[in-house]
Amino acid sequence: MAVVTDIVVALVALLHVYFLVLEMFLWDKPTGLRTFGHTAEHAAASKVLAANQGLYNGFLAAGLVWGLTLGSAGTSVKVFFLACVIVAGVYGAATAAKKILYVQALPAVIALALVLLAR
């Protein structure tokens, strides 16, 4: 169970690394425009804000990786960062796009449930 749990937590971390790349480096590129449904003009105007958001996603990924490196002693770290991901996903779904609930929050909810069950 612990291995499966760590794999799911790692997948959530990888998702946030992907979000970092999209928001920091691909925001105004064709991939970013397609992913977020923005025009080139909107992407250019919001590029700095997106990069800042990407940086925060990187911190979430780093926290999850940190929790994974601590082994069983990292449970509280994983719980904290997964809770942060869930809050960010719920807020994003409420304020930006409902799909964020499924892309960001749902994987974190699954990972958090596994972490808590594996205790």
N, C-alpha and C positions, 0 to 999 in steps of 0.2 A: 504493500500500500504506500509506503514512504517513497518508493521510486516513482510510482505513478503520480503521486502528489507533487514531487519535485519536478517532474516533466511538465505537468500542467502549469506550475508556477513559472517555470522557465519559458514556457510558451507565452504566458502573459508578459513576461519581461521582454521577450523578442518582439512581441506586438508593439511594445512601447519604444523599442529601438527603431522599429519600422516607422512609427508615428514621428519620431525625432527626425529621421531622414526625410520623410515627406514634408514636414513642416519647416525644417531648417534649410534643406538643400533643394527640394523639388517643388516648393510651393508655387513658384511662377513658371515652372516647366510644364510641358504637356501632361506628364504623369500627375503632377499635383493639381493642375487645372481640371483634369478629368476626374480625379479622385474626389475633390471637394466641390466640383461644379461651379467654379468661379470663372469670371472673365479675366483676361490678362490685365485689364485696368484695375479690377478689384484686387487681384493678387499683388500687383505692384504697390498699391496703396496700403496693403495690409501685411506686406512681407516681413517687416520688423516685428510686428505683433505675433505673426505665425512662428517666427524663429524663436521668440521668447517662449511661446507655448511648447514648441518642440524641445526646448531645453528642459522644461519642467517634466515632459514625458521621459526624457533621458534620466532625470533624477529618480523618477518612479522605477524605471528599469534597473538603475544602479542599486536602489534599495532592495529590490527583489533579489538581485544577484547576490548582494551582501547577505541577505537572509539565507540564501541557498548555500553560500560558502561556510556558514556557521554550523551546518548540519542540524542536529536536533536542538541545539541551543539557539537556533535562528527562528524558532517558531513565532515568537513575539514580534520579531522584525518583519517576517512575512505577513503576519496578521495586520500589522500597522500599515505596511505599504499596499497590501491588497485592499484594505479599507479605504485608503486614499484614492486608489484607482476607482473603486466603486463610487465614491462620492463624486469624483471628477466625471465619471461616466454618466451618473444620474443628472448632475448639473448640466453637462453638455447636452444630454437628451432633452432636458427641460428648456434650455436656452438657445441651442443651435440646431440640432437635427436629431430626430427620434432614433435613427439608426445607430447613434453612438451608444445607446443603451445596450444594443446587441453586440456591437463590435468591441466595445471597451468594458462596460460594466458586467455583462453576462459572463464572459470568460473569467473575470476576477471573482465573481460570486461563486462560480464552480470551483475555482482554485481555493478560495477561502473555506468553502464547505469541506473540501478534501483535507486542507491543513488542520481544520478543527476536528475532523473525524479521526485523523491520524495521530492525534495527541495521545 
